[in-house]
Amino acid sequence: MKRLTRAPNLAIATLWADMLCHAGVEATVQRKYASSIAGELPPDQALPEVWISDDDELESARSLLHELRHPPHRHWACPQCHEVIKGPFEQCWNCGADMPTLSS
């Protein structure tokens, strides 16, 4: 087992671990409840951590986590209401239409 990263809180650590597991990388959250002893330990030592089971997957897990933490920014125009959508969104915030797919 290897530690992949520390997370700022339990919710984010759980989200990251779940996303990694969904992508095929076995991940767990350690120090889930250590925040209750912050003050007796330095605060950075009480943060939850995401660990992976297979040491050989460390680099691919780091790359995947980077992609999860930094989604692509796009600009696209809604095909129904013509609203310009900026960011990683795949649905129009104005009318709910799906982002158009690129045809090959």
Summary of the structure (lengths in Angstrom):
residues: 104
radius of gyration: 18.4
end to end distance: 41.5
largest distance: 58.2
contacts: 259
relative contact order: 0.17
helix: 35%
strand: 24%
